[in-house]
Amino acid sequence: MSTPIPNDKMSALADLIARDRKIEAIKLYRELTGLGLKEAKDQVEALESSLRAKAPARFGPVPKRGGCLGGAAILCLCAVFVICWIARK
């Protein structure tokens, strides 16, 4: 860390991380420290790990990803079958 972060800003970072707003946390960390993107990302992820270890109740369950993409793929596949079926007539 190149620049010490004030307590109020550290609280804002912790809040962003707890609300799963990691990109905003990385941007804020970069503004506060002047670090590059990779370094700031690594620091925010390290901070997230320590916060999760200290206060796991503050974090909700890890959200499941997917679902919508699978549904969209099935919808597109059905549309292709319908188009091919119509084109054969």
C-alpha positions, 0 to 999 in steps of 0.5 A: 500500500503506497498511501495510508487510507483514512478510516472513513474511506476504509469503511466505505471500501468495506461497505462496497465489498460487503455489498458485492460492488467490487469494481467500485471498490477497486476504483475507489482504492485506486483513487485513494492510493494511486495504485495500478489496476492489477495492484488495486484489484489484488489489494481489494481481493485481499481485503475482501478475504480478511473481511470475510474471515473477520465478519462472515455474517456481513456477507450474504451467500455467494450468488449463483451465476447463470440461469438466464444465459441457459434460458436464453440459449434454449430459447435461441435453439427453439427459434432455430428449430422453428425457422428450420422447420418452416423453411423445409415446407 
